[in-house]
Amino acid sequence: MSTQSTNAAVEPFLDAVADERRRADAYRLLAIMGEISGEPARMFGASIVGFGNYHYRYESGREGDAPLVGFSPRKTSLVVYLVGGYEERYPRTVARLGTFKTGKGCLYLNRLADVDEAALRELIERTVRVHRGVDTA
């Protein structure tokens, strides 16, 4: 994930999403993540909408900054960036989620209608809490 915040505006980026359903889902995620994080949306790189910021440091010594939570409306899926290891951290929540694919810290959704919004909101909230250092589970 690109962790460099830019000055690009979020709405024109979302308005340019060609698929109408994906664009509507992106705007829904914009509202959900903004509400949960309490942070304004900002562009990170050319294609990631992120909320807030946190500093990370790996055991290897590598460190940097990243959004607390974010998403990207890609051509083939809606990518939601969550805390790494979310499947192992929150298996009961993930089990309620619905239809999705996973990656390392990423959730790939065809459309929001395929997932349980309450479970998705819970994963987003827990991601924000972990990145803020409030929740270590």
Secondary structure, 3 states (H helix, E strand, C coil): CCCCECCCCHHHHHHCCCCHHHHHHHHHHHHHHHHHHCCCEEEECCCEEEECCEEEECCCCCEEEECCEEEEECCCCEEEECCCCHHHHCHHHHHHHECCEEECCEEEECCHHHECHHHHHHHHHHHHHHHCCCCCC
